[in-house]
Amino acid sequence: MSSDPAILRSIATAVGTPYWFYDAAVIRQRIANIRELTNAEGLQARFAMKACPATRILQEMAANNIWIDAVSGNEVLRALRAGHAKGQEPPVVCYTADVFRDNALQVVLENGILPNIGSPGMIRDLAEAGYKGRISIRVNPGFGHGHVNACDTGGPSSKHGIWFKDLDKTVALATKHGMKISMLHAHIGSGPQFQELLDNLDKLAGLYAELIPMFPDIEAVSLGGGIPHNYRVPTATQPLDKLRELFIRARQRVSAAASRPLRLEIEPGRYYVAPACTLVTSVTDVKQTTANEKGDGATFAMVDAGFVDLVRPAMYGSWHGISVVGKPEDVPTEPIVVAGPLCESGDVFTRDETELLQPRPLPRPEVGDLLAIRDAGAYGYAMSSNYNSIGRAPQVWVEPDGSRTLISRRETLEDILKAETEQAI
Ligand SMILES: Cc1ncc(COP(=O)(O)O)c(C=O)c1O
């Protein structure tokens, strides 16, 4: 469905470009895979909604009993509005952060949300607000691996969580303030290799088993997110059966350490949504530089999407598949740099991790062609911005029968200006 040129063109005519194309069938398949993965006693999946917080997607999660990991007060409120239950019986929405910012503390307290504490100071904040309920502790286990170095989520250089050797102080602080630690949590990142993820999750389950005697009120442990998506070979399947076996073993291990059955949670983000969305953009020009003493020449396909839409290539050098919509696979290709409209020379979708241009073999595009930038569903629209005062592009949801819904419209100047005031303070 997502590669049908006629559909992509007709949506472009309806809503303009760039736009985000969500393929409902792909999201549902990914949800079904995760449900299968956690279809065993005591296993529970969440969705790390920061990857893609559109209400339509949150509703799909709610309909499939996928709980939510939220990282801000507003994410909690979005999840509740989309139909997820408030409260802690069970804790369907969990708030995971290292800081209470803006409305977060108030939202957690008013809606009975389980706070997952990433910094000891948050216990002080809760105590000052008179909170005496359950808390979860996000542990920095000292190991882990992000998909790039900037996404290091476990180890001495990671800002996330409470260092595993400091947990005794955290337990003492929580106990002093009448709080019960009901969950241990860690997110050790989606390392590039699946085997590395399996090894790290196994190690994490072992660490939890060692720590659990310090936590008499424990009800659950979370192994976090991080199921990788293969951006270069999006059709490649991951050995989820191995992961399922690992989860079942891990739950037995932590339950034995607690001498009672514990719940074991996971909270992938990108796995559910990465392959389900394509950023569709128009080619506005094709231009050339030639080699000189500074370097090689390049052919630039200028497009109307930029890093205000999809920031991952500019931010991490992330690789996304790009195709020229409607061009057969067997036509000759040439190295093309795909660059956006922003007043930033780094506004290029074809870069490597060292920020250098990495031209992509593509059929030479023509002005007016559409380019499809694939696997853009995770940390795509969610990370888009209003830089250069360009409004966010619309999101379109497409059902398997071809019916289409505009789930967010293109932002206007009024949207961009709406928080400006002239209020004296
Ligand atoms: C606490 C937490 N849980 C889950 C995730 C989801 O990770 P991924 O999208 O790689 O599955 C993240 C992402 O950074 C995270 O910080």
The ligand as a Gaussian input file, in Angstrom:
#p B3LYP/6-31G(d) Opt

LIG

0 1
 C       12.575000       5.207000      28.899000
 C       12.447000       4.796000      27.486000
 N       11.667000       3.758000      27.197000
 C       11.483000       3.359000      25.912000
 C       12.104000       3.997000      24.869000
 C       11.837000       3.516000      23.464000
 O       12.976000       3.152000      22.791000
 P       12.831000       2.562000      21.311000
 O       12.017000       3.538000      20.553000
 O       14.222000       2.449000      20.823000
 O       12.142000       1.245000      21.462000
 C       12.939000       5.075000      25.135000
 C       13.619000       5.778000      24.030000
 O       14.553000       6.486000      24.132000
 C       13.115000       5.494000      26.476000
 O       13.902000       6.523000      26.781000

